[in-house]
Amino acid sequence: MGVKTVYRKAVYASCGLPVADFEYKPLPVEKTGDSQKAVKQELALNSLILFTDIGYKISVTLSVIMAAVLLLAGVYTVAVFLSANPVAGWTTTMRVISLGFFGMFVLFAFVLKYLSLILNLVFTRKQYVVESIRKITK
């Protein structure tokens, strides 16, 4: 039930359904207007979001970057606290802000991974089950 057909044309041909090739001459391409360009860009962005895991990858990348910032901010705040006369509350504020952003991006990564799994399940779910396919011959 959970198996999805990647190349439907090959399955149809292996079941005995007729296969044909068509040749055509493409029409000359007209220049698209700004409204068509905007529609195509929106379609491309929607396809990128729906059929790839780019949102999850971006979120994980930002989480790793924020983890690095958290470590650097921690080292810097401890160094300033030990070596100089820091402004009151600055060390704590920097640590809390860095930790907060790191936590936020980690949560975003979890939420985006969960949403991508749900999206994948919805798109690959079969609407019906085929019991058998019979080849009709004359």
C-alpha positions in Angstrom: 0.0 0.0 0.0 2.8 2.4 0.8 4.7 1.8 -2.4 4.4 4.6 -5.0 4.9 4.2 -8.7 7.8 6.3 -9.9 7.6 5.8 -13.6 3.9 5.1 -14.5 4.6 4.8 -18.2 6.7 1.7 -17.7 4.0 0.1 -15.5 1.3 0.8 -18.1 3.5 -0.8 -20.9 4.3 -3.9 -18.8 0.5 -4.4 -18.1 -0.1 -4.6 -21.8 -1.7 -1.2 -22.4 -1.0 0.3 -25.8 1.9 2.7 -26.0 2.4 5.3 -28.8 4.9 8.0 -29.7 3.8 11.4 -30.9 6.0 13.9 -32.8 5.1 17.5 -32.9 6.5 20.8 -33.9 6.4 23.3 -31.1 4.7 26.6 -31.6 6.8 29.8 -31.5 7.3 31.0 -28.0 5.6 34.3 -27.2 7.1 36.7 -24.7 5.4 36.4 -21.4 4.0 39.4 -19.7 4.7 40.4 -16.1 1.5 38.7 -14.8 2.5 35.4 -16.4 6.0 35.7 -15.1 4.7 36.3 -11.5 2.4 33.2 -11.8 5.3 31.1 -13.1 7.5 32.3 -10.3 4.8 31.5 -7.7 4.4 28.0 -9.2 8.1 27.4 -9.2 8.3 28.5 -5.5 5.3 26.3 -4.6 6.8 23.3 -6.4 10.2 23.9 -4.6 8.5 23.9 -1.2 6.1 21.0 -1.9 8.5 18.6 -3.6 11.8 19.2 -1.9 13.0 19.4 1.7 14.7 22.7 1.2 12.8 24.3 4.2 14.1 21.6 6.5 17.6 21.9 5.2 17.6 25.7 5.6 16.2 25.4 9.2 18.9 22.8 10.1 21.6 25.0 8.6 20.3 28.0 10.6 20.3 25.9 13.8 23.9 24.9 13.2 24.9 28.5 12.6 23.0 29.6 15.7 24.7 26.9 17.7 28.1 28.2 16.6 27.0 31.7 17.5 25.9 30.5 20.9 29.3 28.9 21.5 31.2 32.0 20.3 29.0 34.3 22.3 29.5 32.1 25.4 33.2 32.2 25.0 33.2 35.9 24.3 31.0 36.8 27.3 33.1 34.7 29.7 36.2 36.3 28.3 34.8 39.8 28.8 33.4 38.9 32.2 36.8 37.7 33.4 39.1 40.2 31.7 37.3 43.5 31.7 34.7 45.5 33.5 31.5 44.4 31.6 28.3 46.4 31.5 25.9 45.0 34.2 23.6 42.4 32.7 25.3 42.3 29.3 26.7 38.8 29.8 23.4 37.3 30.8 21.5 39.1 28.1 23.9 37.8 25.4 23.7 34.2 26.6 19.9 34.3 26.8 19.5 35.8 23.4 21.9 33.3 21.8 20.4 30.4 23.5 16.9 31.6 22.6 17.6 31.9 18.9 19.3 28.5 18.9 16.3 26.9 20.5 13.9 28.7 18.1 15.7 27.4 15.1 15.9 23.9 16.5 12.1 24.0 17.1 11.6 25.2 13.5 13.7 22.3 12.2 11.5 19.8 14.1 8.3 21.5 13.0 9.4 21.6 9.3 10.5 18.0 9.4 7.1 17.0 10.8 5.3 19.0 8.2 7.4 17.6 5.4 6.6 14.1 6.6 2.8 14.9 6.6 3.0 16.5 3.2 4.8 13.4 1.8 2.2 11.1 3.3 -0.6 13.1 1.8 0.9 13.2 -1.7 1.9 9.6 -1.8 -1.4 8.2 -0.3 -3.3 6.2 -2.8 -7.0 7.1 -3.4 -8.0 3.6 -4.3 -6.6 0.0 -4.4 -6.4 -1.9 -7.7 -7.2 -5.5 -7.3 -6.0 -6.7 -10.7 -5.4 -5.6 -14.2 -6.7 -7.8 -17.1 -5.4 -7.5 -20.6 -8.3 -7.4 -23.0 -7.5 -9.1 -26.3 -9.7 -9.5 -29.4 
